[in-house]
Amino acid sequence: MCACILKMLQHVVFYWKVVTVHLYRNIDTHCYIAELARAEASQIEEQRAFATIGRTYFCQAESIVNDDESYKSSLLNAKKSYKKSLDLCER
């Protein structure tokens, strides 16, 4: 019984590591997309990229368990990205 629970916990830890890596990669990808949209003067795509970045940071914050500073940092980054997205909507 204990070996089965240990194996299950190992899968859970592995899954969270994979999710965290993908969240950071997604942020980098969407930042790149925002840069491309800005270079092409595509305000709609830039706005969408910042909204997606905000959502990705928000999901990242939800996945943080024991690190209060990382949690606050991710939420602050989400707020900043959402704000940039809304600012672009108002232009």
Buried (B, 14 or more C-beta within 10 A) or exposed (E): EEEEEEEEEEEEEEEEEEEEEBBEEBBEBBBEBBEEBBEEEEEEBBBBBBBBBBBBBBBBBEEBEEEEEBBEBBBEBBEBBBEBBEEBEEE
